[in-house]
Amino acid sequence: MPLIQVKLIEKVLSPSQKAELITKLTDFILSVEGENFRPVTWLTIQEARSGELRRHPMSTEAVQAVLARKR
């Protein structure tokens, strides 16, 4: 039973972007595991508060600034 856990900084991705992330990650896992695993594949998204990540502290604003440069 594949379990995918994704951690993101809050308010960086829109609900539609999260849905796309779920779809694409699930499809990728199933490309390796096989379609028979679809009913038992789970993906969770946990959102960390801005500035909460410890390894590389980053705020929502900092992530949005990085994303804005790529557009």
N, C-alpha and C positions, 0 to 999 in steps of 0.2 A: 504494500500500500504506500505509494509515494506521498510524502508530505513536504510541501515547499513552504518555507517561511521567509517572508520578505519584510525587511525593516526599512522604513522611509522616514524622512523628516516631514512633520505635519505640514499641510497646506502647500506642498510643492506640486503634487500631481492632482489633477481634477478627477472627479468620479469616472469620467469617460476614459481618462488615461489609465486609471487603476484597473478598469474593466479590460482594457486592451492588454495591459501587463499580465493580468490573470489568464486571459485567453492565450497569449503568445507563450508564456512560460509553461502552461499546461500542455499546449500542443508540442512544445519542444520535448518535454519529459516523455510524452506519449510516443514521440518519434523514436525514442530509445527503448522505452519499456513495452510499447505496443498498445494498440487501441483497447485491448481487453481491460486495461487498467483504468480507463476513463471513469467508470462508476466509483472507483475507490481511490481516486487521486484528489488530494486536498491541497488548497493553497490558502495561506493566511497572510494578511497584511497587518503589520503593527506599525503605528505611527508614533515616532518619538517627538517629544516637544522640542521646539527650536532651542538649540544650544545644549540639549541633553546628552548627545553622543559624546563619549569620553575619549576615544582614541584620536579622533580628529574633530574637535569641537567645531560645529558648523551651525549657523542659524538658517532659518527659512530664507531670510533676506539674502544671505550669501549664496545659497543654492539657486535662488531665483536670478541673481546677478549672473551666475555662470550660465544658466540656461538662456538668458537674454543675449549673451554674447554669441551663442550658437545659432540664433535665429537670423 
